[in-house]
Each structure stands twice: as C-alpha cells, then as structure tokens.
Amino acid sequence: MPEQITWKSWEHVSHREIKYKWRHAWKEKPGDDYVAFDGDTQIGRIFRSQAGGGIDNRWFWIVETDGSSRLDWPSAGYEDSAYVASRRLEMIYESIKSGKRRTVQP
C-alpha cells in the first residue's frame, strides 16, 4: 500500500485543467474506474478504493512510467476526490515526461 505523501506547496493541483483524455477503464462496466491517455499511450488510472482501514471512498491513482525513471515522484497514492486524483496523476506524468525531478522547486 502506498505511504502517505506530503505534497509541497507548488505541487497543489486544485486549479489545474484536465489536459488528457479520460475514459472508463471497462466499457462493459462503467463505474468509478478511469484511465487516462496521452494520444494512444495510457498514462495512468484512477479508481475508487474498496479497501478497508479508514480509506474507503478515497480515490487511488497510479501513474504508468513504462520503466522510465520516476525522478523521485511517487507512482501511486490516494486522494479524496476523483478530480484531485486525476489532476495529481496528470501533474506527475507531465513532470516525469519533461524530466523534472520532484526535489526541485520550479
């Protein structure tokens, strides 16, 4: 299970616009499970957690890095809403794609 992540002030995502294409992960079973695409490349997934231990109804996100270096960015975590989880995934994907390390402030 991913550890609790403390986000730095410049990593907040509350005002980010949707940049990538999102769709249900399973066409035959729409629900709280979505995948994101950059063109034809799947970049990650968010879904509502079904786990116990006080984290029910939170949204789990996971970034696909295809084996490339994560540059100190986490590859997965939990957020309180689908909006924040999707924005977090997109922000981390863009940072990794551009080669920006997490430890460096913009």
Phi and psi restraints in degrees (range 20) as a CNS / XPLOR table:
assign (resid 1 and name C) (resid 2 and name N)
       (resid 2 and name CA) (resid 2 and name C) 1.0 -63.0 20.0 2
assign (resid 2 and name N) (resid 2 and name CA)
       (resid 2 and name C) (resid 3 and name N) 1.0 144.6 20.0 2
assign (resid 2 and name C) (resid 3 and name N)
       (resid 3 and name CA) (resid 3 and name C) 1.0 -76.0 20.0 2
assign (resid 3 and name N) (resid 3 and name CA)
       (resid 3 and name C) (resid 4 and name N) 1.0 163.9 20.0 2
assign (resid 3 and name C) (resid 4 and name N)
       (resid 4 and name CA) (resid 4 and name C) 1.0 -66.3 20.0 2
assign (resid 4 and name N) (resid 4 and name CA)
       (resid 4 and name C) (resid 5 and name N) 1.0 130.4 20.0 2
assign (resid 4 and name C) (resid 5 and name N)
       (resid 5 and name CA) (resid 5 and name C) 1.0 -105.2 20.0 2
assign (resid 5 and name N) (resid 5 and name CA)
       (resid 5 and name C) (resid 6 and name N) 1.0 133.1 20.0 2
assign (resid 5 and name C) (resid 6 and name N)
       (resid 6 and name CA) (resid 6 and name C) 1.0 -101.0 20.0 2
assign (resid 6 and name N) (resid 6 and name CA)
       (resid 6 and name C) (resid 7 and name N) 1.0 118.4 20.0 2
assign (resid 6 and name C) (resid 7 and name N)
       (resid 7 and name CA) (resid 7 and name C) 1.0 -88.8 20.0 2
assign (resid 7 and name N) (resid 7 and name CA)
       (resid 7 and name C) (resid 8 and name N) 1.0 142.3 20.0 2
assign (resid 7 and name C) (resid 8 and name N)
       (resid 8 and name CA) (resid 8 and name C) 1.0 -79.8 20.0 2
assign (resid 8 and name N) (resid 8 and name CA)
       (resid 8 and name C) (resid 9 and name N) 1.0 159.6 20.0 2
assign (resid 8 and name C) (resid 9 and name N)
       (resid 9 and name CA) (resid 9 and name C) 1.0 -57.2 20.0 2
assign (resid 9 and name N) (resid 9 and name CA)
       (resid 9 and name C) (resid 10 and name N) 1.0 -36.8 20.0 2
assign (resid 9 and name C) (resid 10 and name N)
       (resid 10 and name CA) (resid 10 and name C) 1.0 -81.2 20.0 2
assign (resid 10 and name N) (resid 10 and name CA)
       (resid 10 and name C) (resid 11 and name N) 1.0 0.5 20.0 2
assign (resid 10 and name C) (resid 11 and name N)
       (resid 11 and name CA) (resid 11 and name C) 1.0 -101.1 20.0 2
assign (resid 11 and name N) (resid 11 and name CA)
       (resid 11 and name C) (resid 12 and name N) 1.0 5.5 20.0 2
assign (resid 11 and name C) (resid 12 and name N)
       (resid 12 and name CA) (resid 12 and name C) 1.0 -66.7 20.0 2
assign (resid 12 and name N) (resid 12 and name CA)
       (resid 12 and name C) (resid 13 and name N) 1.0 146.4 20.0 2
assign (resid 12 and name C) (resid 13 and name N)
       (resid 13 and name CA) (resid 13 and name C) 1.0 -122.8 20.0 2
assign (resid 13 and name N) (resid 13 and name CA)
       (resid 13 and name C) (resid 14 and name N) 1.0 9.8 20.0 2
assign (resid 13 and name C) (resid 14 and name N)
       (resid 14 and name CA) (resid 14 and name C) 1.0 -63.3 20.0 2
assign (resid 14 and name N) (resid 14 and name CA)
       (resid 14 and name C) (resid 15 and name N) 1.0 -23.0 20.0 2
assign (resid 14 and name C) (resid 15 and name N)
       (resid 15 and name CA) (resid 15 and name C) 1.0 -113.8 20.0 2
assign (resid 15 and name N) (resid 15 and name CA)
       (resid 15 and name C) (resid 16 and name N) 1.0 14.4 20.0 2
assign (resid 15 and name C) (resid 16 and name N)
       (resid 16 and name CA) (resid 16 and name C) 1.0 -76.8 20.0 2
assign (resid 16 and name N) (resid 16 and name CA)
       (resid 16 and name C) (resid 17 and name N) 1.0 140.3 20.0 2
assign (resid 16 and name C) (resid 17 and name N)
       (resid 17 and name CA) (resid 17 and name C) 1.0 -84.2 20.0 2
assign (resid 17 and name N) (resid 17 and name CA)
       (resid 17 and name C) (resid 18 and name N) 1.0 153.8 20.0 2
assign (resid 17 and name C) (resid 18 and name N)
       (resid 18 and name CA) (resid 18 and name C) 1.0 -65.7 20.0 2
assign (resid 18 and name N) (resid 18 and name CA)
       (resid 18 and name C) (resid 19 and name N) 1.0 128.0 20.0 2
assign (resid 18 and name C) (resid 19 and name N)
       (resid 19 and name CA) (resid 19 and name C) 1.0 -110.5 20.0 2
assign (resid 19 and name N) (resid 19 and name CA)
       (resid 19 and name C) (resid 20 and name N) 1.0 -31.2 20.0 2
assign (resid 19 and name C) (resid 20 and name N)
       (resid 20 and name CA) (resid 20 and name C) 1.0 -109.2 20.0 2
assign (resid 20 and name N) (resid 20 and name CA)
       (resid 20 and name C) (resid 21 and name N) 1.0 168.5 20.0 2
assign (resid 20 and name C) (resid 21 and name N)
       (resid 21 and name CA) (resid 21 and name C) 1.0 -84.5 20.0 2
assign (resid 21 and name N) (resid 21 and name CA)
       (resid 21 and name C) (resid 22 and name N) 1.0 129.4 20.0 2
assign (resid 21 and name C) (resid 22 and name N)
       (resid 22 and name CA) (resid 22 and name C) 1.0 -116.3 20.0 2
assign (resid 22 and name N) (resid 22 and name CA)
       (resid 22 and name C) (resid 23 and name N) 1.0 143.5 20.0 2
assign (resid 22 and name C) (resid 23 and name N)
       (resid 23 and name CA) (resid 23 and name C) 1.0 -151.1 20.0 2
assign (resid 23 and name N) (resid 23 and name CA)
       (resid 23 and name C) (resid 24 and name N) 1.0 164.7 20.0 2
assign (resid 23 and name C) (resid 24 and name N)
       (resid 24 and name CA) (resid 24 and name C) 1.0 -60.3 20.0 2
assign (resid 24 and name N) (resid 24 and name CA)
       (resid 24 and name C) (resid 25 and name N) 1.0 141.2 20.0 2
assign (resid 24 and name C) (resid 25 and name N)
       (resid 25 and name CA) (resid 25 and name C) 1.0 -67.8 20.0 2
assign (resid 25 and name N) (resid 25 and name CA)
       (resid 25 and name C) (resid 26 and name N) 1.0 -32.2 20.0 2
assign (resid 25 and name C) (resid 26 and name N)
       (resid 26 and name CA) (resid 26 and name C) 1.0 -127.0 20.0 2
assign (resid 26 and name N) (resid 26 and name CA)
       (resid 26 and name C) (resid 27 and name N) 1.0 106.9 20.0 2
assign (resid 26 and name C) (resid 27 and name N)
       (resid 27 and name CA) (resid 27 and name C) 1.0 -56.5 20.0 2
assign (resid 27 and name N) (resid 27 and name CA)
       (resid 27 and name C) (resid 28 and name N) 1.0 -39.5 20.0 2
assign (resid 27 and name C) (resid 28 and name N)
       (resid 28 and name CA) (resid 28 and name C) 1.0 -78.2 20.0 2
assign (resid 28 and name N) (resid 28 and name CA)
       (resid 28 and name C) (resid 29 and name N) 1.0 -8.3 20.0 2
assign (resid 28 and name C) (resid 29 and name N)
       (resid 29 and name CA) (resid 29 and name C) 1.0 -142.4 20.0 2
assign (resid 29 and name N) (resid 29 and name CA)
       (resid 29 and name C) (resid 30 and name N) 1.0 72.4 20.0 2
assign (resid 29 and name C) (resid 30 and name N)
       (resid 30 and name CA) (resid 30 and name C) 1.0 -61.6 20.0 2
assign (resid 30 and name N) (resid 30 and name CA)
       (resid 30 and name C) (resid 31 and name N) 1.0 146.4 20.0 2
assign (resid 30 and name C) (resid 31 and name N)
       (resid 31 and name CA) (resid 31 and name C) 1.0 177.2 20.0 2
assign (resid 31 and name N) (resid 31 and name CA)
       (resid 31 and name C) (resid 32 and name N) 1.0 -151.9 20.0 2
assign (resid 31 and name C) (resid 32 and name N)
       (resid 32 and name CA) (resid 32 and name C) 1.0 -89.3 20.0 2
assign (resid 32 and name N) (resid 32 and name CA)
       (resid 32 and name C) (resid 33 and name N) 1.0 59.0 20.0 2
assign (resid 32 and name C) (resid 33 and name N)
       (resid 33 and name CA) (resid 33 and name C) 1.0 -151.4 20.0 2
assign (resid 33 and name N) (resid 33 and name CA)
       (resid 33 and name C) (resid 34 and name N) 1.0 114.4 20.0 2
assign (resid 33 and name C) (resid 34 and name N)
       (resid 34 and name CA) (resid 34 and name C) 1.0 -132.4 20.0 2
assign (resid 34 and name N) (resid 34 and name CA)
       (resid 34 and name C) (resid 35 and name N) 1.0 150.0 20.0 2
assign (resid 34 and name C) (resid 35 and name N)
       (resid 35 and name CA) (resid 35 and name C) 1.0 -120.1 20.0 2
assign (resid 35 and name N) (resid 35 and name CA)
       (resid 35 and name C) (resid 36 and name N) 1.0 151.9 20.0 2
assign (resid 35 and name C) (resid 36 and name N)
       (resid 36 and name CA) (resid 36 and name C) 1.0 -115.6 20.0 2
assign (resid 36 and name N) (resid 36 and name CA)
       (resid 36 and name C) (resid 37 and name N) 1.0 145.3 20.0 2
assign (resid 36 and name C) (resid 37 and name N)
       (resid 37 and name CA) (resid 37 and name C) 1.0 -129.7 20.0 2
assign (resid 37 and name N) (resid 37 and name CA)
       (resid 37 and name C) (resid 38 and name N) 1.0 140.2 20.0 2
assign (resid 37 and name C) (resid 38 and name N)
       (resid 38 and name CA) (resid 38 and name C) 1.0 -108.8 20.0 2
assign (resid 38 and name N) (resid 38 and name CA)
       (resid 38 and name C) (resid 39 and name N) 1.0 96.4 20.0 2
assign (resid 38 and name C) (resid 39 and name N)
       (resid 39 and name CA) (resid 39 and name C) 1.0 67.3 20.0 2
assign (resid 39 and name N) (resid 39 and name CA)
       (resid 39 and name C) (resid 40 and name N) 1.0 -123.2 20.0 2
assign (resid 39 and name C) (resid 40 and name N)
       (resid 40 and name CA) (resid 40 and name C) 1.0 -94.6 20.0 2
assign (resid 40 and name N) (resid 40 and name CA)
       (resid 40 and name C) (resid 41 and name N) 1.0 -1.5 20.0 2
assign (resid 40 and name C) (resid 41 and name N)
       (resid 41 and name CA) (resid 41 and name C) 1.0 -93.5 20.0 2
assign (resid 41 and name N) (resid 41 and name CA)
       (resid 41 and name C) (resid 42 and name N) 1.0 123.3 20.0 2
assign (resid 41 and name C) (resid 42 and name N)
       (resid 42 and name CA) (resid 42 and name C) 1.0 -74.6 20.0 2
assign (resid 42 and name N) (resid 42 and name CA)
       (resid 42 and name C) (resid 43 and name N) 1.0 127.0 20.0 2
assign (resid 42 and name C) (resid 43 and name N)
       (resid 43 and name CA) (resid 43 and name C) 1.0 -107.1 20.0 2
assign (resid 43 and name N) (resid 43 and name CA)
       (resid 43 and name C) (resid 44 and name N) 1.0 -11.9 20.0 2
assign (resid 43 and name C) (resid 44 and name N)
       (resid 44 and name CA) (resid 44 and name C) 1.0 168.1 20.0 2
assign (resid 44 and name N) (resid 44 and name CA)
       (resid 44 and name C) (resid 45 and name N) 1.0 -175.2 20.0 2
assign (resid 44 and name C) (resid 45 and name N)
       (resid 45 and name CA) (resid 45 and name C) 1.0 -149.0 20.0 2
assign (resid 45 and name N) (resid 45 and name CA)
       (resid 45 and name C) (resid 46 and name N) 1.0 145.5 20.0 2
assign (resid 45 and name C) (resid 46 and name N)
       (resid 46 and name CA) (resid 46 and name C) 1.0 -128.4 20.0 2
assign (resid 46 and name N) (resid 46 and name CA)
       (resid 46 and name C) (resid 47 and name N) 1.0 146.6 20.0 2
assign (resid 46 and name C) (resid 47 and name N)
       (resid 47 and name CA) (resid 47 and name C) 1.0 -157.7 20.0 2
assign (resid 47 and name N) (resid 47 and name CA)
       (resid 47 and name C) (resid 48 and name N) 1.0 155.0 20.0 2
assign (resid 47 and name C) (resid 48 and name N)
       (resid 48 and name CA) (resid 48 and name C) 1.0 -72.9 20.0 2
assign (resid 48 and name N) (resid 48 and name CA)
       (resid 48 and name C) (resid 49 and name N) 1.0 130.3 20.0 2
assign (resid 48 and name C) (resid 49 and name N)
       (resid 49 and name CA) (resid 49 and name C) 1.0 -68.9 20.0 2
assign (resid 49 and name N) (resid 49 and name CA)
       (resid 49 and name C) (resid 50 and name N) 1.0 140.9 20.0 2
assign (resid 49 and name C) (resid 50 and name N)
       (resid 50 and name CA) (resid 50 and name C) 1.0 -113.5 20.0 2
assign (resid 50 and name N) (resid 50 and name CA)
       (resid 50 and name C) (resid 51 and name N) 1.0 12.8 20.0 2
assign (resid 50 and name C) (resid 51 and name N)
       (resid 51 and name CA) (resid 51 and name C) 1.0 -77.6 20.0 2
assign (resid 51 and name N) (resid 51 and name CA)
       (resid 51 and name C) (resid 52 and name N) 1.0 160.3 20.0 2
assign (resid 51 and name C) (resid 52 and name N)
       (resid 52 and name CA) (resid 52 and name C) 1.0 -92.8 20.0 2
assign (resid 52 and name N) (resid 52 and name CA)
       (resid 52 and name C) (resid 53 and name N) 1.0 -162.9 20.0 2
assign (resid 52 and name C) (resid 53 and name N)
       (resid 53 and name CA) (resid 53 and name C) 1.0 77.4 20.0 2
assign (resid 53 and name N) (resid 53 and name CA)
       (resid 53 and name C) (resid 54 and name N) 1.0 28.6 20.0 2
assign (resid 53 and name C) (resid 54 and name N)
       (resid 54 and name CA) (resid 54 and name C) 1.0 84.7 20.0 2
assign (resid 54 and name N) (resid 54 and name CA)
       (resid 54 and name C) (resid 55 and name N) 1.0 5.0 20.0 2
assign (resid 54 and name C) (resid 55 and name N)
       (resid 55 and name CA) (resid 55 and name C) 1.0 -111.8 20.0 2
assign (resid 55 and name N) (resid 55 and name CA)
       (resid 55 and name C) (resid 56 and name N) 1.0 12.0 20.0 2
assign (resid 55 and name C) (resid 56 and name N)
       (resid 56 and name CA) (resid 56 and name C) 1.0 -55.4 20.0 2
assign (resid 56 and name N) (resid 56 and name CA)
       (resid 56 and name C) (resid 57 and name N) 1.0 146.2 20.0 2
assign (resid 56 and name C) (resid 57 and name N)
       (resid 57 and name CA) (resid 57 and name C) 1.0 71.0 20.0 2
assign (resid 57 and name N) (resid 57 and name CA)
       (resid 57 and name C) (resid 58 and name N) 1.0 3.3 20.0 2
assign (resid 57 and name C) (resid 58 and name N)
       (resid 58 and name CA) (resid 58 and name C) 1.0 -83.2 20.0 2
assign (resid 58 and name N) (resid 58 and name CA)
       (resid 58 and name C) (resid 59 and name N) 1.0 163.1 20.0 2
assign (resid 58 and name C) (resid 59 and name N)
       (resid 59 and name CA) (resid 59 and name C) 1.0 -104.5 20.0 2
assign (resid 59 and name N) (resid 59 and name CA)
       (resid 59 and name C) (resid 60 and name N) 1.0 126.0 20.0 2
assign (resid 59 and name C) (resid 60 and name N)
       (resid 60 and name CA) (resid 60 and name C) 1.0 -91.9 20.0 2
assign (resid 60 and name N) (resid 60 and name CA)
       (resid 60 and name C) (resid 61 and name N) 1.0 135.3 20.0 2
assign (resid 60 and name C) (resid 61 and name N)
       (resid 61 and name CA) (resid 61 and name C) 1.0 -123.9 20.0 2
assign (resid 61 and name N) (resid 61 and name CA)
       (resid 61 and name C) (resid 62 and name N) 1.0 148.4 20.0 2
assign (resid 61 and name C) (resid 62 and name N)
       (resid 62 and name CA) (resid 62 and name C) 1.0 -144.7 20.0 2
assign (resid 62 and name N) (resid 62 and name CA)
       (resid 62 and name C) (resid 63 and name N) 1.0 130.0 20.0 2
assign (resid 62 and name C) (resid 63 and name N)
       (resid 63 and name CA) (resid 63 and name C) 1.0 -96.8 20.0 2
assign (resid 63 and name N) (resid 63 and name CA)
       (resid 63 and name C) (resid 64 and name N) 1.0 134.2 20.0 2
assign (resid 63 and name C) (resid 64 and name N)
       (resid 64 and name CA) (resid 64 and name C) 1.0 -92.0 20.0 2
assign (resid 64 and name N) (resid 64 and name CA)
       (resid 64 and name C) (resid 65 and name N) 1.0 124.2 20.0 2
assign (resid 64 and name C) (resid 65 and name N)
       (resid 65 and name CA) (resid 65 and name C) 1.0 -111.2 20.0 2
assign (resid 65 and name N) (resid 65 and name CA)
       (resid 65 and name C) (resid 66 and name N) 1.0 -2.3 20.0 2
assign (resid 65 and name C) (resid 66 and name N)
       (resid 66 and name CA) (resid 66 and name C) 1.0 49.3 20.0 2
assign (resid 66 and name N) (resid 66 and name CA)
       (resid 66 and name C) (resid 67 and name N) 1.0 37.2 20.0 2
assign (resid 66 and name C) (resid 67 and name N)
       (resid 67 and name CA) (resid 67 and name C) 1.0 83.5 20.0 2
assign (resid 67 and name N) (resid 67 and name CA)
       (resid 67 and name C) (resid 68 and name N) 1.0 -5.4 20.0 2
assign (resid 67 and name C) (resid 68 and name N)
       (resid 68 and name CA) (resid 68 and name C) 1.0 -76.7 20.0 2
assign (resid 68 and name N) (resid 68 and name CA)
       (resid 68 and name C) (resid 69 and name N) 1.0 160.9 20.0 2
assign (resid 68 and name C) (resid 69 and name N)
       (resid 69 and name CA) (resid 69 and name C) 1.0 -61.7 20.0 2
assign (resid 69 and name N) (resid 69 and name CA)
       (resid 69 and name C) (resid 70 and name N) 1.0 136.8 20.0 2
assign (resid 69 and name C) (resid 70 and name N)
       (resid 70 and name CA) (resid 70 and name C) 1.0 -85.8 20.0 2
assign (resid 70 and name N) (resid 70 and name CA)
       (resid 70 and name C) (resid 71 and name N) 1.0 -7.1 20.0 2
assign (resid 70 and name C) (resid 71 and name N)
       (resid 71 and name CA) (resid 71 and name C) 1.0 54.3 20.0 2
assign (resid 71 and name N) (resid 71 and name CA)
       (resid 71 and name C) (resid 72 and name N) 1.0 41.6 20.0 2
assign (resid 71 and name C) (resid 72 and name N)
       (resid 72 and name CA) (resid 72 and name C) 1.0 72.1 20.0 2
assign (resid 72 and name N) (resid 72 and name CA)
       (resid 72 and name C) (resid 73 and name N) 1.0 8.8 20.0 2
assign (resid 72 and name C) (resid 73 and name N)
       (resid 73 and name CA) (resid 73 and name C) 1.0 -85.0 20.0 2
assign (resid 73 and name N) (resid 73 and name CA)
       (resid 73 and name C) (resid 74 and name N) 1.0 143.1 20.0 2
assign (resid 73 and name C) (resid 74 and name N)
       (resid 74 and name CA) (resid 74 and name C) 1.0 -68.3 20.0 2
assign (resid 74 and name N) (resid 74 and name CA)
       (resid 74 and name C) (resid 75 and name N) 1.0 151.8 20.0 2
assign (resid 74 and name C) (resid 75 and name N)
       (resid 75 and name CA) (resid 75 and name C) 1.0 -100.0 20.0 2
assign (resid 75 and name N) (resid 75 and name CA)
       (resid 75 and name C) (resid 76 and name N) 1.0 -8.0 20.0 2
assign (resid 75 and name C) (resid 76 and name N)
       (resid 76 and name CA) (resid 76 and name C) 1.0 -159.3 20.0 2
assign (resid 76 and name N) (resid 76 and name CA)
       (resid 76 and name C) (resid 77 and name N) 1.0 157.8 20.0 2
assign (resid 76 and name C) (resid 77 and name N)
       (resid 77 and name CA) (resid 77 and name C) 1.0 -179.0 20.0 2
assign (resid 77 and name N) (resid 77 and name CA)
       (resid 77 and name C) (resid 78 and name N) 1.0 -174.9 20.0 2
assign (resid 77 and name C) (resid 78 and name N)
       (resid 78 and name CA) (resid 78 and name C) 1.0 -119.1 20.0 2
assign (resid 78 and name N) (resid 78 and name CA)
       (resid 78 and name C) (resid 79 and name N) 1.0 146.1 20.0 2
assign (resid 78 and name C) (resid 79 and name N)
       (resid 79 and name CA) (resid 79 and name C) 1.0 -135.9 20.0 2
assign (resid 79 and name N) (resid 79 and name CA)
       (resid 79 and name C) (resid 80 and name N) 1.0 163.8 20.0 2
assign (resid 79 and name C) (resid 80 and name N)
       (resid 80 and name CA) (resid 80 and name C) 1.0 -80.2 20.0 2
assign (resid 80 and name N) (resid 80 and name CA)
       (resid 80 and name C) (resid 81 and name N) 1.0 -16.1 20.0 2
assign (resid 80 and name C) (resid 81 and name N)
       (resid 81 and name CA) (resid 81 and name C) 1.0 -143.2 20.0 2
assign (resid 81 and name N) (resid 81 and name CA)
       (resid 81 and name C) (resid 82 and name N) 1.0 159.7 20.0 2
assign (resid 81 and name C) (resid 82 and name N)
       (resid 82 and name CA) (resid 82 and name C) 1.0 -63.0 20.0 2
assign (resid 82 and name N) (resid 82 and name CA)
       (resid 82 and name C) (resid 83 and name N) 1.0 -38.1 20.0 2
assign (resid 82 and name C) (resid 83 and name N)
       (resid 83 and name CA) (resid 83 and name C) 1.0 -58.1 20.0 2
assign (resid 83 and name N) (resid 83 and name CA)
       (resid 83 and name C) (resid 84 and name N) 1.0 -52.2 20.0 2
assign (resid 83 and name C) (resid 84 and name N)
       (resid 84 and name CA) (resid 84 and name C) 1.0 -67.6 20.0 2
assign (resid 84 and name N) (resid 84 and name CA)
       (resid 84 and name C) (resid 85 and name N) 1.0 -39.3 20.0 2
assign (resid 84 and name C) (resid 85 and name N)
       (resid 85 and name CA) (resid 85 and name C) 1.0 -61.6 20.0 2
assign (resid 85 and name N) (resid 85 and name CA)
       (resid 85 and name C) (resid 86 and name N) 1.0 -42.4 20.0 2
assign (resid 85 and name C) (resid 86 and name N)
       (resid 86 and name CA) (resid 86 and name C) 1.0 -69.5 20.0 2
assign (resid 86 and name N) (resid 86 and name CA)
       (resid 86 and name C) (resid 87 and name N) 1.0 -39.3 20.0 2
assign (resid 86 and name C) (resid 87 and name N)
       (resid 87 and name CA) (resid 87 and name C) 1.0 -67.2 20.0 2
assign (resid 87 and name N) (resid 87 and name CA)
       (resid 87 and name C) (resid 88 and name N) 1.0 -37.9 20.0 2
assign (resid 87 and name C) (resid 88 and name N)
       (resid 88 and name CA) (resid 88 and name C) 1.0 -62.6 20.0 2
assign (resid 88 and name N) (resid 88 and name CA)
       (resid 88 and name C) (resid 89 and name N) 1.0 -46.9 20.0 2
assign (resid 88 and name C) (resid 89 and name N)
       (resid 89 and name CA) (resid 89 and name C) 1.0 -59.1 20.0 2
assign (resid 89 and name N) (resid 89 and name CA)
       (resid 89 and name C) (resid 90 and name N) 1.0 -47.1 20.0 2
assign (resid 89 and name C) (resid 90 and name N)
       (resid 90 and name CA) (resid 90 and name C) 1.0 -63.1 20.0 2
assign (resid 90 and name N) (resid 90 and name CA)
       (resid 90 and name C) (resid 91 and name N) 1.0 -42.0 20.0 2
assign (resid 90 and name C) (resid 91 and name N)
       (resid 91 and name CA) (resid 91 and name C) 1.0 -61.6 20.0 2
assign (resid 91 and name N) (resid 91 and name CA)
       (resid 91 and name C) (resid 92 and name N) 1.0 -44.9 20.0 2
assign (resid 91 and name C) (resid 92 and name N)
       (resid 92 and name CA) (resid 92 and name C) 1.0 -69.1 20.0 2
assign (resid 92 and name N) (resid 92 and name CA)
       (resid 92 and name C) (resid 93 and name N) 1.0 -41.7 20.0 2
assign (resid 92 and name C) (resid 93 and name N)
       (resid 93 and name CA) (resid 93 and name C) 1.0 -57.2 20.0 2
assign (resid 93 and name N) (resid 93 and name CA)
       (resid 93 and name C) (resid 94 and name N) 1.0 -48.3 20.0 2
assign (resid 93 and name C) (resid 94 and name N)
       (resid 94 and name CA) (resid 94 and name C) 1.0 -62.2 20.0 2
assign (resid 94 and name N) (resid 94 and name CA)
       (resid 94 and name C) (resid 95 and name N) 1.0 -39.0 20.0 2
assign (resid 94 and name C) (resid 95 and name N)
       (resid 95 and name CA) (resid 95 and name C) 1.0 -65.0 20.0 2
assign (resid 95 and name N) (resid 95 and name CA)
       (resid 95 and name C) (resid 96 and name N) 1.0 -45.6 20.0 2
assign (resid 95 and name C) (resid 96 and name N)
       (resid 96 and name CA) (resid 96 and name C) 1.0 -64.3 20.0 2
assign (resid 96 and name N) (resid 96 and name CA)
       (resid 96 and name C) (resid 97 and name N) 1.0 -44.8 20.0 2
assign (resid 96 and name C) (resid 97 and name N)
       (resid 97 and name CA) (resid 97 and name C) 1.0 -60.5 20.0 2
assign (resid 97 and name N) (resid 97 and name CA)
       (resid 97 and name C) (resid 98 and name N) 1.0 -37.4 20.0 2
assign (resid 97 and name C) (resid 98 and name N)
       (resid 98 and name CA) (resid 98 and name C) 1.0 -85.2 20.0 2
assign (resid 98 and name N) (resid 98 and name CA)
       (resid 98 and name C) (resid 99 and name N) 1.0 -6.3 20.0 2
assign (resid 98 and name C) (resid 99 and name N)
       (resid 99 and name CA) (resid 99 and name C) 1.0 84.3 20.0 2
assign (resid 99 and name N) (resid 99 and name CA)
       (resid 99 and name C) (resid 100 and name N) 1.0 17.1 20.0 2
assign (resid 99 and name C) (resid 100 and name N)
       (resid 100 and name CA) (resid 100 and name C) 1.0 -86.1 20.0 2
assign (resid 100 and name N) (resid 100 and name CA)
       (resid 100 and name C) (resid 101 and name N) 1.0 120.8 20.0 2
assign (resid 100 and name C) (resid 101 and name N)
       (resid 101 and name CA) (resid 101 and name C) 1.0 -72.6 20.0 2
assign (resid 101 and name N) (resid 101 and name CA)
       (resid 101 and name C) (resid 102 and name N) 1.0 148.3 20.0 2
assign (resid 101 and name C) (resid 102 and name N)
       (resid 102 and name CA) (resid 102 and name C) 1.0 -67.3 20.0 2
assign (resid 102 and name N) (resid 102 and name CA)
       (resid 102 and name C) (resid 103 and name N) 1.0 -32.2 20.0 2
assign (resid 102 and name C) (resid 103 and name N)
       (resid 103 and name CA) (resid 103 and name C) 1.0 -75.1 20.0 2
assign (resid 103 and name N) (resid 103 and name CA)
       (resid 103 and name C) (resid 104 and name N) 1.0 -2.5 20.0 2
assign (resid 103 and name C) (resid 104 and name N)
       (resid 104 and name CA) (resid 104 and name C) 1.0 -104.8 20.0 2
assign (resid 104 and name N) (resid 104 and name CA)
       (resid 104 and name C) (resid 105 and name N) 1.0 126.0 20.0 2
assign (resid 104 and name C) (resid 105 and name N)
       (resid 105 and name CA) (resid 105 and name C) 1.0 -80.0 20.0 2
assign (resid 105 and name N) (resid 105 and name CA)
       (resid 105 and name C) (resid 106 and name N) 1.0 138.9 20.0 2
